[in-house]
Amino acid sequence: MNKLTHVDQKGKAIMVDVGDKENQLRIARANGHIHLAPETIKLIEDNLLKKGDVLAVSQIAGISAAKRTSELIPLCHNIVLDKVNVDARVDSTGVKVVSEVKCTGKTGVEMEALTAVSVALLTVYDMCKAVDKNMIIDNINLTEKIKK
């Protein structure tokens, strides 16, 4: 196992110094899913939920979350993002969310991609909680990390 990068020799949390690293194209992709009742899926498809267009709102929430990741995760660097894409689609068991985040920088964008998916799914949950009491968010994972 590799050494942990966010702790010093005494075990105290630190923010990694990336000042000497070269800027590189960095891309991360993540996805996740929320299981919904068939009736809830139908309401989303027909855009009949009282809070509005679940898919559109969750996508916007995911994009906004990616941009604020360093405010949410204490040791994440505040980085300039070149692109954030969040796609939320209904499938046979609920809603699947996929994110892609790109930057040209000194550190990766994995946390931004994961945060985008997580907040998009939480938004679906929030918008559907009045009609579905058995939702389950699961399978949030990083699917790809590229550094060029």
HELIX and SHEET records of a PDB file:
HELIX    1   1 PRO A   38  GLU A   45  1                                   8    
HELIX    2   2 VAL A   54  LYS A   67  1                                  14    
HELIX    3   3 THR A   69  LEU A   72  1                                   4    
HELIX    4   4 GLU A  110  CYS A  128  1                                  19    
SHEET    1   A 4 LYS A  83  ASP A  91  0                                        
SHEET    2   A 4 GLY A  94  GLY A 105 -1                                        
SHEET    3   A 4 GLN A  24  HIS A  35 -1                                        
SHEET    4   A 4 ILE A 136  LYS A 147 -1                                        
END                                                                             
